[in-house]
Amino acid sequence: VRHVERDIYNRQQFMHFDSEVGKYVADTPLGELQAEYWNNNTEYLEYVRGSVDTFCRHNYGILEPFTVQRSVEPKVRVSALQSGSLPET
């Protein structure tokens, strides 16, 4: 189980946190200042690192039977349609 947080501004990811890395990583110059700020806040960083156990693993155990274990074979039906831009045949 993994905790991944993506921080996005103006449709561009500028920073992310991955529990496997254990810190915030900048993806853009804007994210460099933000990542440095959050990585230097040791109390908050420990809280975020711990959330993988208190939140992610806990909720995964509850939700897994209803999501991961409930996969079914998809049913697909393909049919040809006349295009509106082509003359009728």
Residue pairs with C-beta under 8 A, 6 or more apart in sequence:
1 52
1 56
1 57
1 60
2 18
2 19
2 20
2 52
2 56
3 17
3 18
3 19
3 48
3 51
3 52
3 55
3 56
4 16
4 17
4 18
4 19
5 16
5 17
5 48
6 13
6 16
7 13
7 14
7 15
7 16
7 31
7 34
8 14
9 30
12 28
13 27
13 28
13 31
14 26
14 27
14 28
14 30
14 31
14 34
15 24
15 25
15 26
15 27
15 28
15 30
15 31
15 34
15 35
15 38
16 24
16 25
16 27
17 23
17 24
17 25
17 38
17 48
18 25
19 49
19 51
19 52
19 56
22 49
23 35
23 39
23 45
24 31
24 34
24 35
24 38
24 39
24 45
25 31
25 35
26 32
26 34
26 35
26 36
38 44
38 45
39 45
82 88
82 89
